[in-house]
Amino acid sequence: MPHTIVNPPTLPAPSGFSHAIAASDGSVHLAGQTALDAEMRIVPGGIVAQFRQAFSNLLAALVAAGGEPQDLVSVTIYLTDVEDYQAHGREIGRAWRELAGAHYPAMAGIGVTRLWQREAQIEIAGVAVLPGRA
């Protein structure tokens, strides 16, 4: 069975990548999402607002692939300012729970010098496994 490309219409049209790939083994590989809004702009408001938008974008791709937040098995967060993220950890944790509940997959946070969009402070990628399809 071939893999399925998933590009939900609620996210900006991708160029040179796919928002998600649903593999025949039940895994869903979610492309890194920054805090781009529907107008293709990075949302203002700092790391918490950018986390909320980037994670919402990731979840939109997951839902379009037939999954839900509880299906996430791995999340990688790329950050241009690790200390800023850590300083806002409680707020980011609240945003996570509002969007995904109390399910926490395996995670990594990685500091980077910059992301694709210069204004982006965060990019979130993930992997999910859909129940009953693995």
Phi, psi and omega per residue, in radians:
M1 nan 2.303 -3.122
P2 -1.292 2.798 3.059
H3 -1.291 2.698 -3.119
T4 -1.959 2.225 3.074
I5 -1.441 2.337 -3.113
V6 -2.168 2.018 3.089
N7 -2.310 1.539 -3.067
P8 -1.127 2.485 -3.129
P9 -1.175 -0.249 3.127
T10 -1.351 -0.223 3.116
L11 -1.837 2.736 3.083
P12 -0.981 2.486 -3.135
A13 -1.057 2.226 -3.132
P14 -1.319 2.666 3.080
S15 -2.286 1.909 3.126
G16 1.479 0.200 3.088
F17 -2.781 3.028 3.030
S18 -2.069 2.569 3.112
H19 -1.162 -0.594 3.115
A20 -2.722 2.683 3.007
I21 -2.206 2.075 3.047
A22 -1.592 1.974 -3.090
A23 -1.489 2.771 -3.096
S24 -1.163 -0.269 3.128
D25 -1.540 0.091 3.135
G26 1.642 -0.087 3.098
S27 -1.481 2.620 3.068
V28 -2.174 2.119 3.140
H29 -1.765 2.063 -3.012
L30 -1.797 2.131 3.140
A31 -1.099 2.684 3.066
G32 -1.016 2.308 3.135
Q33 -2.064 2.261 2.997
T34 -1.688 -2.986 -3.058
A35 -1.572 0.681 3.082
L36 -1.237 2.345 3.059
D37 -1.657 -3.052 -3.088
A38 -1.101 -0.403 3.123
E39 -1.598 0.205 3.127
M40 1.136 0.583 3.073
R41 -2.064 2.546 3.027
I42 -1.255 2.264 -3.103
V43 -1.129 2.492 3.064
P44 -1.419 2.993 3.004
G45 1.955 0.071 3.053
G46 1.585 -2.981 -2.980
I47 -1.127 -0.631 -3.116
V48 -1.175 -0.818 3.105
A49 -1.088 -0.701 3.132
Q50 -1.208 -0.665 3.063
F51 -1.033 -0.863 -3.095
R52 -0.998 -0.795 -3.114
Q53 -1.202 -0.796 -3.114
A54 -1.105 -0.763 3.140
F55 -1.192 -0.663 3.061
S56 -1.067 -0.718 3.100
N57 -1.083 -0.778 3.121
L58 -1.056 -0.788 -3.137
L59 -1.160 -0.583 3.084
A60 -1.081 -0.724 3.105
A61 -1.162 -0.705 3.121
L62 -1.101 -0.812 3.131
V63 -1.082 -0.729 3.127
A64 -1.104 -0.452 3.105
A65 -1.503 -0.001 3.101
G66 1.710 0.175 -3.114
G67 -1.868 -3.068 3.081
E68 -2.529 2.929 -3.052
P69 -0.929 -0.622 -3.114
Q70 -1.161 -0.215 3.119
D71 -1.477 -0.181 3.122
L72 -1.119 2.294 3.071
V73 -1.980 -0.340 -3.133
S74 -2.668 2.395 3.082
V75 -2.358 2.318 3.055
T76 -2.052 2.225 -3.116
I77 -1.989 2.092 3.093
Y78 -1.724 2.291 -3.022
L79 -2.287 2.398 3.043
T80 -1.500 -0.252 3.121
D81 -2.538 1.575 -3.079
V82 -1.060 -0.710 -3.108
E83 -1.105 -0.678 3.103
D84 -1.109 -0.747 3.094
Y85 -1.061 -0.813 -3.132
Q86 -1.106 -0.690 -3.137
A87 -1.121 -0.445 -3.132
H88 -1.885 0.397 -3.057
G89 -0.999 -0.711 -3.136
R90 -1.134 -0.753 3.128
E91 -1.148 -0.710 3.113
I92 -1.150 -0.683 3.076
G93 -1.071 -0.716 3.086
R94 -1.100 -0.756 3.125
A95 -1.084 -0.733 3.105
W96 -0.999 -0.879 -3.081
R97 -1.122 -0.613 3.077
E98 -1.114 -0.656 -3.054
L99 -1.566 -0.581 -2.988
A100 -2.238 -0.003 -3.086
G101 1.335 -2.764 -3.060
A102 -1.668 0.312 3.091
H103 -1.460 2.190 3.124
Y104 -2.180 1.957 3.101
P105 -1.360 -3.141 2.964
A106 -1.063 2.402 -3.075
M107 -2.398 2.705 2.995
A108 -2.424 2.472 3.016
G109 -2.053 2.231 -3.034
I110 -2.230 2.182 3.067
G111 -1.389 2.341 3.133
V112 -2.307 2.823 -3.125
T113 -1.364 -0.582 3.053
R114 -2.896 2.881 3.132
L115 -2.005 3.079 -3.044
W116 -0.976 -0.877 3.052
Q117 -1.527 2.176 -3.033
R118 -0.959 -0.602 -3.096
E119 -1.404 -0.214 -3.087
A120 -1.226 2.343 3.072
Q121 -1.823 -0.226 -3.027
I122 -2.610 2.537 2.988
E123 -2.424 2.369 -3.072
I124 -2.173 2.210 3.077
A125 -2.110 2.798 -3.136
G126 -2.792 2.998 3.044
V127 -2.338 2.388 3.086
A128 -2.216 2.758 3.018
V129 -2.206 2.125 -3.100
L130 -1.463 2.232 -3.107
P131 -1.094 2.488 3.095
G132 1.418 -0.113 -3.140
R133 -1.926 -0.214 -3.109
A134 -1.426 nan nan
